[in-house]
Amino acid sequence: MNMFILFLVAGLILLIAEIFVPGGILGFIGTILLMLSSIICFNVFGTRIGLYYVVALIAGGAFGIIILFKFAHYLPFRKRLFLDTSEKGMNVEIEELKHLAGKSGFACSVLRPAGRIVIDGKRYDAVTEGTYIKQGEPVEVYRIDGNNLIVRQKTS
């Protein structure tokens, strides 16, 4: 009984400490201690109470995770837990690439399937549809997929 309480309290303390000292080791050890406490609970209190305990651990863990994510932005140490940046302006390159659809150029490196192409004197990273294109071969921008120029060999 004493080991059950010791493992339970130590496991919970280590899981809470994991929030303040991220790295995974404290959380891993805390989880192992909680698993050991559930085994001891089964041995000391029997199957019925052991199952109640395991269900309570799972429900408590799920509840704790939900509460953490719901109220994490109020915590003073949230910057250590979550990346706090915006994605605004991240798709600027896509707008710059849209005008290249349908344009022609040449491969300034071997495309197997990725490489570099030149269109109107500017170099761009490009990907083929899986074909091999030799350096110096004429290419055409087939489509734009995100930040990728999808090219194919230009046929005369």
C-alpha positions in Angstrom: 0.0 0.0 0.0 2.8 2.4 0.8 4.6 1.7 -2.5 1.3 2.3 -4.3 0.9 5.8 -2.8 4.6 6.5 -3.2 4.6 5.6 -6.9 1.3 7.5 -7.5 2.5 10.7 -5.9 6.0 10.5 -7.4 4.6 9.8 -10.9 2.2 12.8 -10.7 4.9 15.1 -9.4 7.2 14.1 -12.2 4.5 14.6 -14.8 3.7 18.1 -13.5 7.5 18.8 -13.4 7.7 17.9 -17.1 5.6 21.0 -17.8 8.2 23.2 -16.3 11.3 21.3 -17.4 10.5 20.0 -20.9 12.7 17.3 -22.3 10.7 14.1 -22.0 12.7 12.2 -19.4 10.7 13.4 -16.3 7.4 12.6 -18.1 8.6 9.2 -19.2 9.7 8.3 -15.7 6.5 9.7 -14.3 4.5 7.5 -16.7 6.5 4.4 -15.8 5.8 5.1 -12.1 2.1 5.5 -12.7 2.1 2.2 -14.6 3.9 0.5 -11.7 1.4 2.0 -9.3 -1.5 0.5 -11.4 0.2 -2.9 -11.2 0.5 -2.6 -7.4 -3.1 -1.4 -7.2 -4.2 -4.6 -9.0 -2.2 -6.7 -6.6 -3.2 -5.0 -3.4 -6.9 -4.0 -4.1 -8.0 -6.6 -6.7 -9.2 -6.5 -10.2 -12.2 -4.3 -9.8 -10.5 -1.4 -8.0 -7.5 -1.8 -10.3 -9.7 -1.3 -13.3 -11.3 1.7 -11.7 -7.8 3.1 -11.0 -6.6 2.6 -14.6 -9.7 4.2 -16.0 -9.3 7.1 -13.6 -5.6 7.5 -14.7 -6.6 7.5 -18.4 -9.5 9.9 -17.8 -7.4 12.2 -15.6 -4.6 12.2 -18.2 -7.0 13.1 -21.0 -8.6 15.8 -18.9 -5.2 17.2 -17.9 -4.1 17.4 -21.6 -7.3 19.1 -22.6 -7.1 21.7 -19.7 -3.4 22.3 -20.5 -4.1 23.1 -24.2 -7.2 25.1 -23.4 -5.6 27.4 -20.8 -2.0 27.2 -21.9 -2.1 30.7 -23.4 -2.7 32.1 -19.9 0.4 30.4 -18.4 3.4 32.7 -17.8 5.8 30.0 -19.2 3.8 29.3 -22.4 6.6 30.6 -24.6 8.7 27.6 -23.5 5.9 25.2 -24.3 4.6 26.5 -27.6 6.0 28.2 -30.7 4.4 31.7 -30.7 4.9 32.9 -34.3 2.5 33.7 -37.0 2.5 32.2 -40.5 1.5 35.5 -42.1 3.7 36.3 -45.1 4.9 32.7 -45.4 3.3 32.2 -48.8 4.9 35.3 -50.5 7.0 33.0 -52.7 3.9 31.4 -54.0 2.6 34.7 -55.3 6.0 35.4 -56.9 5.9 32.0 -58.7 2.3 32.2 -60.2 3.4 34.3 -63.1 5.8 31.5 -64.2 3.0 29.1 -65.1 3.3 28.1 -68.8 6.7 29.9 -69.2 9.7 28.2 -70.8 13.3 28.1 -69.9 16.1 25.6 -69.7 17.6 23.3 -67.1 20.8 24.7 -65.6 21.4 21.5 -63.7 20.3 17.9 -64.1 16.7 17.4 -63.0 16.4 13.9 -61.5 13.6 14.8 -60.6 14.6 17.9 -58.7 17.1 20.5 -59.9 17.5 24.1 -61.0 16.1 25.9 -64.0 16.5 29.3 -65.6 13.6 31.4 -66.8 14.1 34.9 -68.1 17.6 34.9 -66.6 16.5 34.0 -63.1 17.3 30.7 -61.4 14.5 28.7 -59.7 14.3 25.3 -58.0 12.1 22.9 -59.9 10.8 19.4 -59.8 9.9 17.2 -62.8 7.0 14.7 -62.8 9.4 11.9 -62.3 11.3 12.1 -65.5 15.1 12.7 -66.0 16.0 16.0 -67.8 19.5 16.7 -68.8 21.3 19.9 -68.2 20.7 22.5 -70.9 17.4 20.9 -72.1 14.5 23.2 -72.7 11.7 23.0 -70.0 8.3 24.3 -69.6 6.5 25.1 -66.3 3.7 22.7 -66.3 2.0 23.7 -63.0 2.8 25.3 -59.6 2.2 23.2 -56.5 2.8 25.2 -53.3 6.3 26.5 -53.6 7.3 23.9 -56.2 7.6 24.6 -59.9 6.6 21.4 -61.7 8.3 21.3 -65.1 8.4 18.9 -68.0 10.7 18.7 -71.0 9.5 21.1 -73.7 8.7 19.4 -77.0 9.2 21.3 -80.2 
